[in-house]
Each structure stands twice: as C-alpha cells, then as structure tokens.
Amino acid sequence: MKNDFEEKMADIMIGEAVTALLDEDVAISWAVLTERLRAAIEHETDEDRVRAGLRAIEEVRREMQIRAGEKTVVPGADELSAQKLH
C-alpha cells in the first residue's frame, strides 16, 4: 500500500516539475527535470514527499538509461544531458 502511495506521489512530483518547466517556457531535458526534482526536495519537510521525490529522480534516471540503451550508439554524458524531451 505504501509503495502505491509513493509511486503516485512520485508521478505527481514529476508532473509538477514538468508543468512548472513548461509554464516557465524552459526546454525540458532529462538533466533539467532531474535538477528540478532535486530542488523540490531540497527544503522539503514532509518525509513522504522527500521519499517520493527521491523515487521520482530514480525513475527519471532509469528512463534515461532505457532511452540510451535503445539507440545503436550510446551518447556521451554531455549528449544525454542535452537531450530534449519537448
């Protein structure tokens, strides 16, 4: 049950971060999204949101690795960070 809650909270936090970036007209990349999530939990006092934020960061990193593995040539770290999501 707690995992379901954390998973939903992680999805919500990803959605909040993406929405904020879109509202600010910032180009969304994996690196920017990860940094925004990190910033969101930096001063967070709610333990559930901190755990969910850490889970969200891990989900984004996993997705980055999956996307990198789908390509025939794996990009370098700089290229991966610069990949735009929109």
C-alpha positions in Angstrom: 0.0 0.0 0.0 2.8 2.4 0.9 4.6 1.7 -2.3 1.4 2.6 -4.3 1.3 5.9 -2.4 4.9 6.6 -3.0 4.6 5.7 -6.7 1.6 8.0 -7.1 3.4 10.8 -5.2 6.5 10.3 -7.4 4.3 10.6 -10.5 2.7 13.8 -9.1 6.0 15.3 -8.4 7.3 14.6 -11.9 4.1 16.2 -13.2 4.5 19.2 -11.1 8.1 19.6 -12.2 7.2 19.3 -15.9 4.3 21.7 -15.5 6.5 24.3 -13.8 9.1 24.0 -16.6 6.5 24.3 -19.3 5.0 27.4 -17.5 8.5 28.9 -17.4 9.0 28.1 -21.1 12.1 26.1 -20.2 13.3 23.5 -22.6 12.8 20.2 -20.8 15.7 17.7 -20.8 16.4 14.7 -18.5 19.0 16.8 -16.7 16.7 19.8 -16.1 13.9 17.6 -14.9 16.2 15.7 -12.5 17.6 19.0 -11.2 14.1 20.5 -10.7 13.1 17.4 -8.7 16.3 17.7 -6.6 15.5 21.3 -5.9 11.9 20.4 -5.0 13.0 18.0 -2.2 16.0 20.1 -1.0 14.0 22.1 1.6 11.0 19.7 1.8 10.0 18.8 5.4 7.4 16.2 4.5 9.1 12.8 4.7 6.6 11.3 2.2 7.3 14.0 -0.4 11.1 13.6 0.1 10.8 9.8 -0.4 8.5 10.3 -3.4 11.0 12.9 -4.8 13.9 10.5 -4.5 11.8 7.8 -6.2 10.9 10.2 -9.0 14.6 11.1 -9.5 15.3 7.4 -9.7 12.5 6.8 -12.2 13.9 9.6 -14.4 17.4 8.2 -14.2 16.1 4.7 -15.1 14.2 6.1 -18.1 17.4 7.9 -19.2 19.2 4.6 -19.2 16.5 2.8 -21.0 16.3 5.5 -23.7 20.1 5.5 -24.1 20.1 1.7 -24.4 17.5 1.9 -27.3 20.0 3.7 -29.5 22.6 1.9 -31.5 25.2 4.4 -30.4 25.1 5.3 -26.8 25.6 9.1 -26.4 28.2 10.5 -24.1 27.1 12.1 -20.8 27.0 15.6 -22.3 24.8 14.4 -25.1 22.5 12.6 -22.8 22.1 15.6 -20.5 21.3 17.8 -23.5 18.6 15.5 -24.9 15.3 17.5 -25.1 12.1 15.9 -24.0 9.9 18.5 -25.8 
